[in-house]
Amino acid sequence: MEMLVVEEVEKQIQSLPLKTANYIKASEVVAYALNRLPSLYATSKRGWQRQWHHGKTELYQQISTSVRQGMAAVQRDPLRINEPLNFPEDQAAQTALEGLKVLLQREDISWDNLNNVVEQTLLNTLNGNITWRNSR
């Protein structure tokens, strides 16, 4: 459910005017929507696929509505001060990903394609086609 909600939040934020989008904190919208939606758990690949399909089809309208309500509910109020949750492990992982972007000279690296990009870079290097340079 988390991935479906994040996807919907990104989609809805992109459709907003920039001025309005600047007042939306995506993480708050995601949390708001998830707290109003059913959980989708799975213990196998087949179960995960079934739950993903269920979320994409049967729960799509409910997800979309919850996200839209979340957008209205959590628009950033300049007078409201929230201290966001901070997880040092997440920051360290993000810093490492940013370092790989610089090292491999690939701005398109994300957690979703990291394995493929590194594998392709290693294969290219093995074949004498060095596409990266150490920044030092």
C-alpha positions, 0 to 999 in steps of 0.5 A: 500500500505504501508504494501505491500511495507514494505513487499517487501522491507524486502524481497528484502533486505534479498536477498541482500548480507549482505555488500550491505544490510548494505548500504540500509536504508529501510525507505528511500526505502519505502518512495521512492517506495510509492511516485511512487505508487498509493494509496490504500484507503478503508473504510470497511473490504471488501474494504480493502480486495479488495485493498489488493488483488489488490495490491498483484496481479495486482500491485505486479510487479509495487511494486517490480520494485519501490522497486528495483529502490528505492534500487538503488536510496537511497543506503547510501552515507557516505558523505550524511547526512540526519537527519531522522524524529523522532516521540517521540510517536513511540519511546515510543511505541517501548520502551513499546513493548521492555519492554513487551518482557523482562517482558513476556520473549517472544522475539517473541512479535511484534505489529502483535501478541501482543494481542494474546501473552498477552491474552495467558499469562493471560490465562496461569497465570489464570490457574496457569501456570506462564510463565513470571517473573517480572525483578525487 
